[in-house]
């Protein structure tokens, strides 16, 4: 255990240097400094160490008092799909997975599993920058990786007003970018938005609950194409349609390497 702890210290030091050294090979040093991923799983030493005062924070995607009954019903529906029962009555993992509101890119995106063991960023997504429940972006994302799609249950707060009584178009675009980016990151690893085309079909009333559906269209090399639509919770009304292009980037690029 002592030897593993010393190796972890060496690896952490190398990674911290790489973040601040533009000439270093960035976080890819992870692959060479640790002899195997098993070190992350077997060594308890690194768990008590911190390069920076980062913390996971609160999961804002869990139900709270600001959620309307409609928001809670939609949440319960998709949450029930995350666990199903077998013919023998045993609970098992379903095709859907609820994503947390913190560090989801590092923890859940392709290639980010081990990096998330040492980095718990204190930075917050723009859509989570307001701590008051119900004031702005209330949402939760459910992912179905096998079907290459995700659904976001979104409730807009009073701070997102654009046209009187309705959600600002920029706030809608933000949610489209956030949800499609989550899916692209899940499927293709670290990505950046390259192009987004949005058609606003019908205004979204403030305080209402909508579903944001995102589906993979195709992947061409570094390019990941996705489609997105925003509908009422019963999917009878279409509010917004969009197509988004993401470009895959190297993980070290996120840290200036």
C-alpha positions in Angstrom: 0.0 0.0 0.0 2.9 2.4 0.9 4.5 1.7 -2.5 1.2 2.3 -4.3 0.7 5.6 -2.4 4.2 6.8 -3.4 3.5 6.0 -7.0 0.2 7.9 -6.8 2.0 10.9 -5.4 4.5 10.8 -8.3 1.7 10.5 -10.8 -0.3 13.4 -9.3 2.7 15.6 -9.3 3.3 14.9 -12.9 -0.3 15.6 -13.8 -0.4 18.9 -11.8 2.8 20.1 -13.6 1.3 19.2 -17.0 -1.8 21.4 -16.3 0.4 24.5 -15.9 3.1 23.7 -18.4 1.9 24.5 -22.0 4.9 22.5 -23.4 3.9 19.4 -21.6 1.8 16.6 -23.0 -1.1 17.6 -20.8 -3.3 15.1 -19.0 -2.1 12.3 -21.4 0.7 11.9 -18.9 -1.8 9.9 -16.9 -1.2 7.0 -19.3 2.5 6.9 -18.6 2.7 7.8 -15.0 0.4 5.2 -13.7 1.3 1.6 -14.5 -2.3 0.5 -14.6 -5.8 1.7 -13.9 -5.9 -0.7 -11.0 -3.9 1.7 -9.0 -6.9 4.0 -8.9 -9.1 1.2 -7.6 -6.7 -0.4 -5.1 -4.8 2.6 -3.6 -6.6 4.5 -0.9 -3.8 7.1 -0.5 -4.9 9.3 -3.4 -8.4 9.6 -2.1 -7.3 11.9 0.8 -5.1 14.0 -1.4 -6.2 17.2 -3.2 -4.3 19.2 -5.8 -6.9 22.0 -5.5 -9.8 22.6 -3.1 -12.2 21.0 -5.6 -15.4 19.3 -4.6 -18.3 17.6 -6.3 -20.9 19.9 -4.8 -24.7 19.3 -4.7 -26.5 17.4 -7.3 -28.9 19.9 -8.8 -30.7 17.3 -10.9 -32.5 15.8 -7.9 -36.1 16.7 -7.2 -36.6 19.8 -5.0 -39.5 21.9 -3.8 -39.6 24.1 -6.9 -40.4 21.2 -9.2 -44.0 21.3 -10.4 -46.1 18.1 -10.3 -45.6 17.8 -14.1 -41.8 18.0 -13.7 -41.9 15.3 -11.0 -44.1 13.0 -13.1 -41.7 13.3 -16.1 -38.8 12.7 -13.8 -40.4 9.7 -12.2 -41.2 8.2 -15.6 -37.7 8.3 -16.9 -36.1 7.4 -13.5 -38.3 4.3 -13.5 -36.6 3.2 -16.7 -33.2 3.2 -15.1 -34.0 0.1 -13.2 -36.2 -2.7 -14.4 -37.3 -6.0 -12.9 -36.5 -9.4 -14.4 -39.0 -12.2 -14.8 -37.8 -13.5 -11.4 -38.6 -10.2 -9.8 -35.0 -9.1 -9.3 -34.1 -5.5 -10.0 -31.5 -4.9 -12.6 -30.1 -1.9 -14.5 -32.3 -0.7 -17.3 -31.4 1.0 -20.6 -31.5 4.5 -19.2 -29.2 6.3 -16.8 -29.8 9.5 -14.8 -26.8 11.9 -15.0 -25.7 14.0 -12.1 -25.4 17.8 -12.4 -21.7 17.8 -11.5 -18.5 16.6 -13.2 -20.6 14.6 -15.6 -18.2 15.2 -18.5 -15.1 14.0 -16.6 -16.9 11.1 -14.9 -19.1 9.8 -17.7 -17.6 10.8 -21.0 -15.5 8.4 -22.9 -11.9 8.4 -21.5 -12.8 10.4 -18.5 -13.3 7.7 -15.9 -9.8 7.6 -14.4 -9.2 11.4 -14.6 -12.3 12.0 -12.6 -10.7 10.1 -9.7 -8.4 13.0 -9.0 -10.2 16.0 -10.4 -13.5 17.1 -8.9 -13.9 20.5 -10.4 -15.4 23.3 -8.3 -16.3 25.0 -11.6 -20.0 24.9 -12.4 -22.0 24.7 -15.6 -23.5 28.0 -16.6 -27.0 26.4 -16.3 -26.2 25.6 -12.7 -24.7 29.0 -11.7 -27.9 30.1 -9.9 -28.3 28.3 -6.6 -31.9 29.4 -5.9 -34.2 26.5 -6.7 -36.7 27.2 -9.5 -35.3 30.6 -10.5 -33.7 29.6 -13.7 -32.7 26.2 -15.2 -34.3 23.3 -13.5 -33.5 20.1 -15.4 -32.3 16.5 -15.3 -30.8 14.5 -18.2 -31.4 10.8 -18.8 -29.1 8.9 -21.1 -29.7 5.8 -23.2 -26.3 5.0 -24.6 -27.3 1.9 -26.4 -29.9 3.8 -28.4 -27.6 6.8 -28.7 -30.1 9.3 -27.4 -30.9 11.3 -24.3 -33.9 13.1 -22.9 -33.8 16.2 -20.7 -36.8 17.2 -18.5 -36.6 21.0 -18.3 -38.5 23.5 -16.2 -37.9 27.2 -16.9 -37.7 29.7 -14.1 -38.7 33.4 -13.9 -35.1 34.6 -14.5 -35.2 33.2 -18.1 -37.8 35.6 -19.5 -37.4 36.9 -23.0 -40.7 37.8 -24.7 -43.2 38.6 -21.8 -44.2 35.4 -20.1 -42.0 33.2 -22.2 -38.5 31.7 -22.2 -35.7 33.7 -23.8 -34.4 32.3 -27.1 -30.8 32.4 -25.8 -31.8 30.2 -22.8 -33.4 27.7 -25.1 -30.3 27.6 -27.2 -28.2 27.1 -24.1 -30.3 24.1 -23.2 -30.0 22.7 -26.7 -26.3 23.1 -26.6 -26.0 21.6 -23.1 -28.1 18.5 -23.8 -26.7 17.7 -27.2 -23.2 18.3 -25.9 -23.9 15.8 -23.1 -24.8 13.2 -25.6 -21.9 14.0 -27.9 -19.5 13.8 -25.0 -21.0 10.4 -24.0 -20.5 9.0 -27.5 -17.4 10.7 -28.8 -15.4 11.8 -25.7 -14.4 15.5 -25.2 -16.1 17.7 -27.8 -16.6 21.4 -28.6 -19.6 22.9 -30.4 -18.8 23.8 -34.0 -22.2 24.7 -35.5 -25.8 24.9 -34.3 -28.9 25.6 -36.3 -32.2 26.3 -34.4 -35.7 26.7 -35.6 -38.1 28.2 -33.0 -41.5 26.8 -33.8 -43.6 27.8 -30.7 -42.7 29.9 -27.6 -42.2 28.1 -24.3 -44.2 29.7 -21.4 -42.2 30.5 -18.3 -42.6 27.9 -15.6 -43.7 25.2 -18.0 -42.1 21.8 -18.3 -40.8 20.5 -21.7 -38.8 17.5 -22.9 -35.5 18.1 -24.8 -34.9 15.1 -27.0 -31.4 14.6 -28.6 -30.4 11.8 -31.0 -27.2 10.9 -32.8 -27.4 11.5 -36.5 -24.0 10.4 -37.7 -20.3 10.4 -36.9 -17.7 11.3 -39.6 -14.2 11.3 -38.2 -13.9 14.0 -35.6 -17.4 15.3 -36.5 -20.4 14.2 -34.5 -23.8 15.3 -35.9 -26.9 15.4 -33.6 -30.5 16.4 -33.9 -32.6 17.9 -31.2 -36.2 18.8 -30.6 -38.1 20.4 -27.7 -41.7 19.2 -27.1 -44.4 19.3 -24.5 -44.2 16.5 -22.0 -46.9 14.6 -23.9 -44.9 15.3 -27.1 -48.1 16.7 -28.8 -46.6 20.2 -29.3 -43.3 21.0 -31.0 -41.5 24.1 -29.6 -38.0 23.9 -31.1 -36.0 21.9 -33.6 -32.2 22.0 -34.0 -29.2 20.3 -35.6 -25.8 20.6 -34.0 -22.3 19.7 -35.0 -19.6 18.9 -32.5 -15.8 18.4 -33.1 -13.8 15.9 -31.0 -10.8 17.2 -29.3 -7.9 15.7 -27.3 -8.4 15.6 -23.6 -5.3 17.6 -23.0 -6.7 20.5 -25.1 -9.2 21.2 -22.3 -6.2 22.1 -20.0 -4.2 24.2 -22.5 -1.8 21.4 -23.5 
